[in-house]
Amino acid sequence: MRAFVFPGQGSQKVGMGVELADASTVAREVFEEVDDALGQKLFAIMRDGPDDALTLTENAQPAIMANAIAVLRILEKEGGISLADKADFVAGHSLGEYTALCAAGAFSLADTARLLKLRGQAMQAAVPVGIGAMAALLGADIAKATALAEAAAEGQICTVANDNDPGQVVISGHREAIERAVAMVKDFEIKRGMLLPVSAPFHCPLMQPAADAMAEALAKTPPGALKVALFANVTAAVVTDPAEVQRLLVEQVTGRVRWRESAIAMKDAGVEQFVELGGKVLGPMISRSAGEVEVASVIGMADIEALAKGL
């Protein structure tokens, strides 16, 4: 069995998608459609930067999605591969869940771009700059990270945001609490804690205003039927019902990304091959979490050709 997975924020970099656009009309069409949907020249920012413009959450989210969907569309239209035939499951990390749903046919490309732009804006607006923070805990399992977060909270929000793999957990919340947690890592036998260069504290209760905004947006643009079943971030379990998908996408804004558990659950469901489209971030996490599985990262044209032959 095979799962296609889609990366989340942090995988963006200036120059992304350029090789695809230079080589393929299909990719250019994807980037043009996203530009049109957003009424902005997003691909110009992806191509030329500046870096701080691409890193803005409201640009990074649709850009990462567009890049991954461009890879998928080339695979489908030029490689003659149908995702619905070749994938047993899809999954994505945080914003990647929207990319996965676009790939599975639940959202159109234009709607996915608009939803992610709004999600980025709503997440940015939910908490004033400087109030929140996130930190990666390296050499931490979920038990140690949870204990540290509880100890550092001191009445503020400090919670596990991403359970990425057995040795990497991300915490999110009020800046002071996150800084306390980073200072206390050694007490909890955690190798190190590092503040992340993010503009807001994602996947924690401080994001409730953004969850409310997404509830409203998804009520107007609900997901349709899925051609491929999704492993959802907040449950680490299969979901196929569009109404359930809609509810989980709202919950996901404040909820934990259970990526380690999702990787294990997909392996337990029989997945032997994981294909990451548009990045090389999730593959290593999956290998560390699920053990003996085959992982492929598909970013450029050579990768796409190799995958098309292998499928």
C-alpha positions as CSV (number, residue, x, y, z in Angstrom):
1,M,0.0,0.0,0.0
2,R,1.1,3.6,-0.6
3,A,0.5,7.0,0.9
4,F,1.1,10.4,-0.6
5,V,2.1,13.0,2.0
6,F,2.4,16.8,1.7
7,P,4.8,19.1,3.7
8,G,3.9,21.9,6.0
9,Q,5.3,25.4,6.8
10,G,9.0,25.8,7.0
11,S,9.6,23.9,3.7
12,Q,9.4,27.1,1.7
13,K,12.4,28.6,0.0
14,V,13.0,31.3,-2.6
15,G,13.4,29.6,-6.0
16,M,10.8,26.9,-5.2
17,G,8.8,25.7,-8.2
18,V,11.1,27.4,-10.7
19,E,12.6,24.3,-12.2
20,L,9.1,22.9,-12.6
21,A,7.7,26.0,-14.2
22,D,10.7,26.2,-16.6
23,A,10.2,22.6,-17.6
24,S,6.5,22.1,-17.7
25,T,3.4,24.0,-19.0
26,V,1.3,22.0,-16.5
27,A,3.3,23.5,-13.6
28,R,3.0,27.0,-15.0
29,E,-0.7,26.6,-15.3
30,V,-0.9,25.6,-11.6
31,F,1.1,28.7,-10.5
32,E,-1.0,30.9,-12.8
33,E,-4.3,29.5,-11.4
34,V,-3.1,30.2,-7.9
35,D,-2.0,33.7,-8.7
36,D,-5.5,34.3,-10.3
37,A,-7.3,32.9,-7.4
38,L,-5.4,35.1,-4.9
39,G,-5.3,38.2,-7.1
40,Q,-1.6,38.5,-6.4
41,K,1.7,37.5,-8.0
42,L,2.6,34.7,-5.6
43,F,4.7,32.8,-8.0
44,A,6.9,35.9,-8.5
45,I,7.5,35.8,-4.7
46,M,8.3,32.1,-4.8
47,R,10.7,32.7,-7.7
48,D,12.5,35.9,-6.6
49,G,11.6,36.5,-3.0
50,P,12.4,38.5,-1.0
51,D,12.7,35.8,1.7
52,D,10.7,37.7,4.3
53,A,7.8,38.1,1.9
54,L,7.8,34.3,1.2
55,T,8.1,33.5,4.9
56,L,5.0,35.5,5.7
57,T,2.4,32.9,6.8
58,E,-0.2,34.1,4.4
59,N,2.2,33.6,1.4
60,A,4.1,30.6,2.7
61,Q,0.9,28.5,3.1
62,P,-0.5,28.8,-0.4
63,A,3.1,28.7,-1.9
64,I,4.0,25.4,-0.4
65,M,0.6,24.0,-1.5
66,A,1.0,25.3,-5.1
67,N,4.5,23.8,-5.4
68,A,3.3,20.3,-4.2
69,I,0.2,20.4,-6.5
70,A,2.5,21.4,-9.4
71,V,4.5,18.2,-8.8
72,L,1.4,16.1,-8.6
73,R,-0.2,17.6,-11.7
74,I,3.0,17.0,-13.7
75,L,3.0,13.4,-12.4
76,E,-0.7,13.0,-13.4
77,K,-0.7,14.8,-16.8
78,E,2.8,14.1,-18.1
79,G,3.5,10.9,-16.2
80,G,0.1,9.4,-16.9
81,I,-0.3,8.6,-13.2
82,S,-3.7,8.9,-11.4
83,L,-3.4,9.7,-7.7
84,A,-6.7,7.9,-7.1
85,D,-5.3,4.7,-8.6
86,K,-1.9,4.8,-7.1
87,A,-2.6,6.1,-3.5
88,D,-4.3,4.2,-0.8
89,F,-4.1,7.2,1.6
90,V,-3.1,10.9,1.7
91,A,-1.9,13.0,4.6
92,G,-0.3,16.3,5.1
93,H,1.5,18.2,7.9
94,S,-0.7,21.1,9.1
95,L,-1.3,23.2,6.0
96,G,-0.3,20.1,4.1
97,E,-3.6,18.6,5.0
98,Y,-5.2,21.1,2.7
99,T,-2.8,20.1,-0.1
100,A,-3.7,16.5,0.6
101,L,-7.4,17.3,0.3
102,C,-6.8,19.2,-2.9
103,A,-4.9,16.2,-4.3
104,A,-7.8,13.9,-3.2
105,G,-10.3,16.1,-5.1
106,A,-12.1,17.5,-2.0
107,F,-11.2,21.1,-2.8
108,S,-10.4,22.8,-6.2
109,L,-7.0,24.3,-6.5
110,A,-8.4,27.8,-6.5
111,D,-10.4,27.2,-3.3
112,T,-7.4,25.6,-1.6
113,A,-5.3,28.6,-2.4
114,R,-7.9,31.0,-1.1
115,L,-8.5,28.9,2.1
116,L,-4.8,28.8,2.9
117,K,-4.3,32.5,2.3
118,L,-7.2,33.2,4.7
119,R,-5.8,30.6,7.1
120,G,-2.4,32.3,7.1
121,Q,-3.9,35.7,7.6
122,A,-6.2,34.5,10.4
123,M,-3.4,32.7,12.2
124,Q,-1.2,35.8,11.9
125,A,-4.0,38.1,13.2
126,A,-5.1,35.8,16.1
127,V,-2.2,36.8,18.4
128,P,-0.3,40.1,18.4
129,V,3.3,39.8,17.2
130,G,5.6,39.1,20.1
131,I,3.0,37.6,22.4
132,G,3.4,34.0,21.3
133,A,6.2,31.7,20.3
134,M,7.0,28.1,19.3
135,A,10.1,26.0,20.2
136,A,11.4,22.6,18.9
137,L,12.5,20.2,21.5
138,L,15.2,17.9,20.1
139,G,15.8,14.5,21.8
140,A,12.3,14.8,23.4
141,D,9.6,12.2,23.3
142,I,5.9,13.1,23.8
143,A,6.0,12.2,27.5
144,K,9.0,14.4,28.3
145,A,7.7,17.3,26.2
146,T,4.3,17.1,27.9
147,A,5.8,17.2,31.3
148,L,8.1,20.1,30.4
149,A,5.2,22.1,28.9
150,E,3.1,21.6,32.0
151,A,5.9,22.7,34.3
152,A,6.7,25.8,32.2
153,A,3.1,27.0,31.8
154,E,2.7,28.7,35.2
155,G,-0.8,29.7,34.3
156,Q,0.0,30.6,30.7
157,I,-0.5,28.5,27.6
158,C,2.3,26.1,26.9
159,T,1.3,23.0,25.0
160,V,2.5,20.3,22.6
161,A,1.7,21.6,19.0
162,N,3.5,19.0,16.8
163,D,4.4,15.5,17.7
164,N,6.7,15.0,14.7
165,D,8.7,11.9,15.4
166,P,10.2,10.0,18.5
167,G,12.9,12.6,19.0
168,Q,11.3,15.9,17.9
169,V,8.3,17.6,19.5
170,V,7.3,21.3,19.0
171,I,5.6,23.3,21.8
172,S,3.5,26.4,21.3
173,G,2.0,29.1,23.5
174,H,2.8,32.4,25.3
175,R,6.3,33.6,24.6
176,E,7.3,33.8,28.3
177,A,6.1,30.2,28.9
178,I,7.9,28.9,25.8
179,E,11.1,30.7,26.9
180,R,10.8,29.2,30.4
181,A,10.4,25.7,28.8
182,V,13.6,26.2,26.6
183,A,15.5,27.2,29.7
184,M,14.3,24.1,31.6
185,V,15.0,21.4,29.0
186,K,17.9,19.8,30.8
187,D,15.8,19.2,33.9
188,F,13.6,17.0,31.7
189,E,16.5,15.1,30.0
190,I,15.8,16.8,26.7
191,K,18.8,17.4,24.5
192,R,18.0,21.0,23.5
193,G,15.2,23.5,22.9
194,M,15.3,26.1,20.2
195,L,12.9,28.9,19.5
196,L,11.5,28.7,16.0
197,P,11.5,31.6,13.6
198,V,7.7,31.7,13.3
199,S,5.4,34.7,13.4
200,A,2.7,33.2,15.6
201,P,2.1,30.3,18.1
202,F,0.4,27.7,15.8
203,H,-1.6,24.7,17.0
204,C,-2.4,25.9,20.5
205,P,-5.5,27.5,22.2
206,L,-4.3,31.0,21.4
207,M,-5.3,30.3,17.8
208,Q,-9.0,30.1,18.6
209,P,-9.9,33.3,16.7
210,A,-8.2,31.7,13.6
211,A,-10.2,28.5,14.2
212,D,-13.4,30.6,14.3
213,A,-12.4,32.3,11.0
214,M,-11.8,28.9,9.3
215,A,-15.1,27.6,10.6
216,E,-16.8,30.4,8.8
217,A,-14.7,30.0,5.6
218,L,-15.2,26.3,5.5
219,A,-19.0,26.7,6.0
220,K,-19.0,28.7,2.7
221,T,-16.5,26.4,0.9
222,P,-17.0,22.9,2.4
223,P,-14.9,20.0,1.2
224,G,-16.5,17.7,-1.3
225,A,-16.1,13.9,-1.7
226,L,-12.6,12.4,-1.3
227,K,-11.2,10.1,-4.0
228,V,-8.6,8.9,-1.5
229,A,-9.0,8.5,2.3
230,L,-7.2,11.0,4.5
231,F,-5.2,10.4,7.7
232,A,-6.2,13.5,9.7
233,N,-3.7,15.4,11.8
234,V,-5.8,15.8,15.0
235,T,-7.0,12.2,15.2
236,A,-4.1,10.3,13.5
237,A,-6.9,8.2,12.0
238,V,-8.7,7.7,8.6
239,V,-11.5,10.1,7.6
240,T,-13.5,10.0,4.4
241,D,-16.7,11.8,5.4
242,P,-16.6,15.4,4.1
243,A,-18.5,16.8,7.1
244,E,-16.0,15.1,9.4
245,V,-13.1,16.5,7.3
246,Q,-14.6,20.0,7.7
247,R,-14.9,19.7,11.5
248,L,-11.3,18.3,11.8
249,L,-9.9,21.2,9.7
250,V,-11.3,23.7,12.2
251,E,-10.1,21.7,15.1
252,Q,-6.6,21.4,13.5
253,V,-6.0,25.2,13.9
254,T,-5.8,24.9,17.7
255,G,-5.2,21.2,17.9
256,R,-2.1,19.0,17.9
257,V,-0.5,17.7,14.7
258,R,-0.2,14.0,15.6
259,W,2.3,13.3,12.8
260,R,4.3,10.6,14.6
261,E,1.1,8.7,15.4
262,S,-0.2,9.2,11.9
263,A,3.0,7.6,10.4
264,I,2.7,4.6,12.7
265,A,-1.1,4.3,12.0
266,M,-0.5,4.4,8.2
267,K,2.1,1.7,8.5
268,D,-0.3,-0.4,10.7
269,A,-2.9,0.1,8.0
270,G,-0.5,-1.6,5.6
271,V,1.3,1.3,4.0
272,E,4.8,0.2,2.9
273,Q,5.7,3.2,0.6
274,F,5.4,6.9,1.5
275,V,5.8,9.4,-1.3
276,E,6.4,13.1,-0.2
277,L,5.5,15.5,-2.9
278,G,7.1,18.9,-3.0
279,G,9.5,18.5,-0.1
280,K,12.0,16.4,1.9
281,V,10.8,17.2,5.4
282,L,8.2,14.5,6.2
283,G,10.1,11.5,4.9
284,P,12.8,11.5,7.6
285,M,10.2,12.0,10.3
286,I,8.2,9.0,8.9
287,S,11.3,6.8,8.8
288,R,12.1,7.6,12.4
289,S,8.5,7.0,13.5
290,A,7.3,4.0,11.5
291,G,10.6,2.2,11.0
292,E,11.1,-0.1,8.1
293,V,9.2,1.6,5.3
294,E,10.1,3.0,1.9
295,V,10.2,6.8,1.7
296,A,10.5,8.8,-1.5
297,S,10.9,12.6,-1.8
298,V,9.7,14.1,-5.1
299,I,10.8,17.7,-5.7
300,G,12.2,18.2,-9.2
301,M,11.6,16.9,-12.7
302,A,14.1,14.0,-12.4
303,D,12.3,12.9,-9.2
304,I,9.0,13.0,-10.9
305,E,10.3,10.9,-13.9
306,A,11.8,8.3,-11.6
307,L,8.6,8.0,-9.6
308,A,6.4,7.8,-12.7
309,K,8.6,4.8,-13.9
310,G,8.5,3.2,-10.4
311,L,4.7,3.4,-10.1
